[in-house]
Amino acid sequence: MRLVIPHWFDFGVDRRLVGPALAGPERWDALRVRSHGVFALPPDRTELDRRADADQTARARAEALTMHIGAQSVASYGVGAAVTELWLARLHPGRRLIVTEFAPETVERLAALLPEFDVRRHDLRSDGPLDADLHLFHRIDTELDASTFRDVLQHFAPVRVLVVATELLGPRAVARELRTRVRPGATRAGLVRSRGAFEALWRPTHEARRLRVADLEAWLLEPRRLGCG
Ligand SMILES: C[S@@+](CC[C@H](N)C(=O)[O-])C[C@H]1O[C@@H](n2cnc3c(N)ncnc32)[C@H](O)[C@@H]1O
């Protein structure tokens, strides 16, 4: 089944920052740099480390990722608060790791918080793969509609991509979205897609192997070998 529906979220008091639709670098910067909730980037490193220490879900995901990735170099795109990537670095300090975001103030704050990291501004809609063995798309599927996601994968056709899904659309998610969208303060916040909708995205460019990353579904995408006629 290929199904994609809008994702709705109630940001509470932070709705004044994100408005009716969370999309584009300005809105994401507002949420990361000017809000004080769970989406905010901490003001200093002590707080970021404290948040990572407390986030055992991120730790479990990073442990599972480390099992799949081994010692390979990684470029991670749309890292947000980069808690998973901080755990990746803690678990394997010798790994070459590039972390990227498309929102400029977020990039600036990340670079200040994580001086030992290679932090770069990168917009998946226009920029191609960076220099790494493996390219991590960790819960950024919500941000890319089918046509944009396919374009991104065309740019990434020659490289290996690890896609970790935010969630798979099923009956419970459909019910939740229907409930949330009627709330007066609800904000449009990307998309949720079914397994079939995910797997149709990379059929033209990559061969996929299903993986599990702790509580999340994932796929390792290998470049599709073209026949040489
Ligand atoms: C749902 S958040 C996930 C953040 C993080 N990867 C995680 O797992 O917590 C999606 C992130 O993708 C970023 N993003 C959205 N569109 C992007 C684009 N075109 N290129 C790069 N990053 C993008 C946003 O700034 C946001 O931080």
The ligand as an SDF file (V2000), in Angstrom:
LIG
                    3D

 27 29  0  0  0  0  0  0  0  0999 V2000
   12.1220   16.0100   11.8590 C   0  0  0  0  0  0  0  0  0  0  0  0
   13.6380   16.8770   12.0120 S   0  0  0  0  0  0  0  0  0  0  0  0
   14.7840   15.5440   12.3620 C   0  0  0  0  0  0  0  0  0  0  0  0
   16.0440   16.0060   13.0100 C   0  0  0  0  0  0  0  0  0  0  0  0
   17.0440   14.8880   13.3450 C   0  0  0  0  0  0  0  0  0  0  0  0
   17.5480   14.2300   12.1620 N   0  0  0  0  0  0  0  0  0  0  0  0
   16.4340   13.8940   14.3060 C   0  0  0  0  0  0  0  0  0  0  0  0
   16.3310   12.7100   13.9690 O   0  0  0  0  0  0  0  0  0  0  0  0
   16.0630   14.3050   15.4220 O   0  0  0  0  0  0  0  0  0  0  0  0
   13.9880   17.2720   10.3230 C   0  0  0  0  0  0  0  0  0  0  0  0
   15.2260   18.1560   10.1530 C   0  0  0  0  0  0  0  0  0  0  0  0
   15.4870   18.2650    8.7480 O   0  0  0  0  0  0  0  0  0  0  0  0
   15.9240   19.5710    8.4680 C   0  0  0  0  0  0  0  0  0  0  0  0
   15.6000   19.8230    7.0610 N   0  0  0  0  0  0  0  0  0  0  0  0
   14.3820   20.0770    6.5170 C   0  0  0  0  0  0  0  0  0  0  0  0
   14.4850   20.2440    5.1890 N   0  0  0  0  0  0  0  0  0  0  0  0
   15.8030   20.0840    4.8780 C   0  0  0  0  0  0  0  0  0  0  0  0
   16.5400   20.1470    3.6580 C   0  0  0  0  0  0  0  0  0  0  0  0
   15.9470   20.4480    2.4910 N   0  0  0  0  0  0  0  0  0  0  0  0
   17.8770   19.9160    3.7040 N   0  0  0  0  0  0  0  0  0  0  0  0
   18.4860   19.6370    4.8750 C   0  0  0  0  0  0  0  0  0  0  0  0
   17.8540   19.5810    6.0710 N   0  0  0  0  0  0  0  0  0  0  0  0
   16.5150   19.7970    6.0660 C   0  0  0  0  0  0  0  0  0  0  0  0
   15.1800   20.4770    9.4570 C   0  0  0  0  0  0  0  0  0  0  0  0
   15.8910   21.6620    9.7360 O   0  0  0  0  0  0  0  0  0  0  0  0
   15.0660   19.5640   10.6850 C   0  0  0  0  0  0  0  0  0  0  0  0
   16.0790   19.8290   11.6350 O   0  0  0  0  0  0  0  0  0  0  0  0
  1  2  1  0
  2  3  1  0
  2 10  1  0
  3  4  1  0
  4  5  1  0
  5  6  1  0
  5  7  1  0
  7  8  2  0
  7  9  1  0
 10 11  1  0
 11 12  1  0
 11 26  1  0
 12 13  1  0
 13 14  1  0
 13 24  1  0
 14 15  1  0
 14 23  1  0
 15 16  2  0
 16 17  1  0
 17 18  1  0
 17 23  2  0
 18 19  1  0
 18 20  2  0
 20 21  1  0
 21 22  2  0
 22 23  1  0
 24 25  1  0
 24 26  1  0
 26 27  1  0
M  CHG  2   2   1   9  -1
M  END
$$$$
